[in-house]
Amino acid sequence: MRKEKECVKITCFRFNTEIPEQAKAWEYLHSFDRDKLKSANLAVTRAVNEYFDRRKKLADDSYFENRQREERFVEQIVSEVGKAFIAEMPKFLASLMLSLNRGYPMQAAPIQAVSAGTENSGAYAEDDRTSKLAPTSATEGLKTSDEDDYSAIDFDFIGG
């Protein structure tokens, strides 16, 4: 019985409710959900430990907060890209299935090699018939969505 009393330490806190920060702490300690947190003692223990652990990490590593914000930012980007990927997947699969249904397109005219030192060197010469069929840019025909929503991403990380 004696040993049990020696390992228990007791301290008292005073809260001045005229000081907003202390009044807020008092409210937290007297209004927390008892199903999630069993006692005020446990809440205070966790809060004190988290506070001092964070201060120690900041003292040891001055970029600790920046890295945490970077990680949150990257997680948000990955999440948004994943959502966009999932939203676009049915369209992609439908177009893939349609292209498989049509079969492989036949080439309209043979591609001719161009000798080095000419105007089109490093590329292939094209017939007039094939140049009319080929797209003029890599992004031609791609449709961009005007409904892109980036509101879920926290851009405070990059100072904006």
N, C-alpha and C positions, 0 to 999 in steps of 0.2 A: 504494500500500500504506500509506503514511504517513497519508493522509487517513482511511482506514477505521478505523484505531486511534484517531484523534482523536475520532470521533463515538461510540465505544463507551465507556460509563461503567460502572464496576464498584463495587459496594458489598457489604458483608457484613452478615448478620443473625445475632444470637445468640438462641437460644430456650432459656429456662429451663423445663424440663419440670415443675418444682415449682409453677410459676404456671399455673393451669388455662387461662387465656386463651391463653398462649403455647404450652402443650402442645397445645391444640386446633388452633392455627394450624400447628404442626409436623406434626400428623397430616394435616391437609388438604393440605399441600404434598407430603406423601409418600404419599398414598393416592388422589389424584384419578384420574379415568378418562382415560387417555392418548389414547383415541380421540376424546373430546370436546374435550380441551384438550391441545395438543401439548407444552407445557412449563410448568414451575413459574414460569419468568420471565414467561410470558404471564399466568398466573394472578395473580401478584403485581402486574403492571402494571395489569391490569383492576381488581383490588381497590383498589389505591391511587387510581386515577383515579375510580372510582365513589364511594369514600369522600369524597374532597376535592370532587368535583363536587356531591355531596349536601350537604355542609357549606356550600358557597358558595350553593347554592339556598336553604337554610334561613336563611342570614344575609341574603340579599337579600329573601326572602319568608317571613315568619314563619308564614303559613298554608299553606305548601307541603305539609306532612305531612297536615294536615286535608283538603286538596283531594284528595290521593292516596287517603285513606281514603274520602272521599265518592265518588270515581270508582269504587273497588272495590265500594262498597255499591250504587251505582246499577247497575253491571254485573251484580251478583248478582240484584238485583230484576228487571231486564230479562230475564235468563236464566230465572229462575223463572216469570215471567209468560209468557214464550214457551213454556216446557214445559207450563204449565197450559193455555195456548191450544191447543197441539197436541193435548193429551190430550182436551180438550172438543170439538174440531172435529168428530169423527165424529158425536157426539150432536146437535150443532147442525145439521149437514147432513142427518142423518136426519129430524129434526123439520121442517126446511125442505121436504124432499122430500115428507113426509107431508102437510104443509099445502098444497103445490102440487097434490097428488093430489085433495084434497077440494074444491078450488075456493074461490071467495070466499064467505064467509058473508053471508047476507042480513041486513039490519038488521030487528030485530023490530018496532020502532015508530019513527016519525019523531021527531027531536030538535026540541024547540020552543025558540025564543028566549025569554029572560026579560028583561023590561024592567028598566032601572036602578033601584036603590033598593029592590028586594025582597030577601027573605032569601037567595035564590040568585043575586043579581046577580053578574056576572062569570063565571058558569058557565052551563051549559045545563040546562034542566029535563028531568027524565026521567019517563017513564011508570013506573008500578009494575011493569010487565012487564020493562022494560029494566033497572031498578035491581036486580032479582033476578039478572039475567044478568051484570051488570058486576062485576068484582072490586072488593073493598073497599080494597085497597092496591096500590101499584105493585109490591111484592115478593111479592104473593100468588102462590102456585104455583111460585115459584122454589125450587129445592132447593139447599141449601148442603152442601158436602162436609165431613164430620167428619174426613176423612183429609188435610186440608191439612197439608203438611209444610214448615215454614220453617227447618229445621235447617241448610240449606245457606247461609243468609244470615248474614253476619257483622254482628250488631247492635252490636258494640263501637263502631262509628262514632257511634251516638247516645248513647253513655255508659251502655248497659244491659248 
